[in-house]
Amino acid sequence: MSSPAPVRFPEAAERVPSRISAVVFAAKAWVLRAHRGVRNLRNPVRRHTSKEVILPVQVAEVLTPLWTTESLVEQSLQLGKVQNLRVAARRLDGVIVPAGQTFSFWCQLGRATLRKGYVSGRELREGCLIPAIGGGLCQLSNALYDAALQSGCEIVERHAHSRIVPGSAAEFGRDATVAWNYVDLRFRPPHDIRMQVELGPQELMVRFLAAQTINPNASRAAMPGLLPRLLNPIAHTCTDCGVTDCIRHIDPQAPRIAKTAYLLDECWPEFLAYVGERVSAEDFAIAPALFGRYRSVRALGVKARPHSTSIPALWRAIRMRAASTVPRRVQAQLAGSEHIAEAMARSLPYDAIHLVVAQTLLPFLWKAGALGGRTFDVLMTRIPLARLHSLLDDASARNPELKTLREYRAPQAIIDAEQEALAAAQRVVTPHDAIAALFGERAIRKPWSMPRVARVQRGRAVVFPGPTVARKGALALRSALLALDCDLMILARNLEQSDFWQGVRVVPPAENWLEHAAVVVQPALLEDNPRPLLRAVAAGIPVICTRNCGLGNLPGVATVEFGNVEQLRAALAPALRHCETCVGRS
């Protein structure tokens, strides 16, 4: 049965706030804060931490909308509220509150300040809804109070709002207002609980998890009836209350234009073209650096404001170059990308409600909560980590002697974060055919940017872009070439054993390798950025590769299965037939 409609009464005449009343209010608040500070020193409440403890049973869930249908002049305060919830959620998500210990809203969050990332949002003060740093956190305290009731917690301290915001939990007495630090929300769970606090694109989600189900009778006993509260008086916003002689009056202004932010990392020409087609003067663009291979981002400066995170990008490049093994290189790449993502998250304007995010940054932005309350697209540069690991595991099971198939691994927490973020993404943007196929209608398939190279006469060598590693198809290529009398040119390092190519005639790599190529071969298990193959296609050189190289149906490209030596040998034969030195041996 639905709850009865709230009863409304005519509003009583309210005293218009004056400068004197504001000073009196500030003095009272100062005294109350000092008194609370002394009480906290005498009876301290501990701040709880996140722990890797599995509590599998959901005992409470509260979902509340982030956005309301209020006047357009309220839009900037709505954006500020969501930013404040985003910052607070990062401090609460994953926190464990042990059984019998007190949770304090302000002890856990600390004071809301600009330095911590809080901005101006809507706050209820003396009957008025006014802009204030950290405004809007009451939506979170309301949800926590509701979840505490659902999970049978003892309510130690809770305060109702002095005014009613229509549509809020206060209409039904399920609200808990907070004001630093003297108006607090405190509760004590009868069992260990883990908090999950997240922002989706449209909702604030608060869940409590426990080791087992709770006693429903105890839970119901703690919950008040869903009776409507009398909406007398109703809180008004300073922008539209109609009282202009109040010291808090704010003249209505044009609504703040919400932005799109572009968080770039691997600045492929396809992605720069995609961004260039969509970016506007109000948007925000961030790149790891504005020099070297990132200099093309400067072209966006006409429409957007490029920002740089050069120091963490420089450290990532240094650490990756210094890495002596593939696992260390992967570790350096992930650690560097995490630092870049953290720096970008701090630079994000709070009114950016849609993001376009580089895949390398995605799991770290997701874990940091920077994507909460926003929609986002992903610029995909590689197969998702979960799929990548599955392919490597299958290949390693077939070739257990090849250690390089076991080297390229990411921590499980990053894999999980990427999976969750990709599931929440609106769209994925990629030129890579195999990646686009994984996402169906959500994929935006951009055409590859073909390099400007002159067409050349075909040479006599088989060119392998490399590196010499099992996941790039080196094993199958070696087996196929043992039956052919031809030259092999390798463009990258040998990461397998030093005598890997024994029995194959290897020639030194040449700077103008296209002029020596009869065919370019990359029979890879996975290939993220097939630029050498694109150069060969543009120059009119035949290409043999797997579908996971992502070239799709480009002209002159033949596809083979990874590890299928017979297919590879059959594809090589016609490509080498014109070479006088390539004579097949039985």
Secondary structure, DSSP 8 states (H G I E B T S, - for coil): -------B----------HHHHHHHHHHHHHHHHHHHHHHHHS------B------EEEEEEEEES-----GGGHHHHHHHHHHHHHHHHHHTTBEE-TT--EEHHHHH----GGGT--EEEEEETTEEEEEETTTTHHHHHHHHHHHHHTT-EEEE----SSB-TTSGGGGT-----BTTTB--EEE-SS-EEEEEEE-SSEEEEEEEESS---HHHHHHHS-------B-SB-EETTTSS--SSTT----------EEEEE-SS--HHHHHHHHHH--TT-EEEES-SSGGGGGGGGGGGTSEEEE-HHHHHHHHHHHHH--SHHHHHHHHHHHHHHHHHHHHHH--TTEEEEEEEGGGHHHHHHTTTTTT-EEEEE--S--HHHHHHHHHHHHHH-TT-GGGGT----HHHHHHHHHHHHH-SEEEES-HHHHHTSGGGEEE--------------SEEEE---BSGGGTHHHHHHHHTTB--EEEE-S-B-S-TTTTTTSEEE---TTGGGGEEEEEE--S--S--HHHHHHHHTT--EEE-GGG--TT-TTEEE--TT-HHHHHHHHHHHHTT-TT--B--
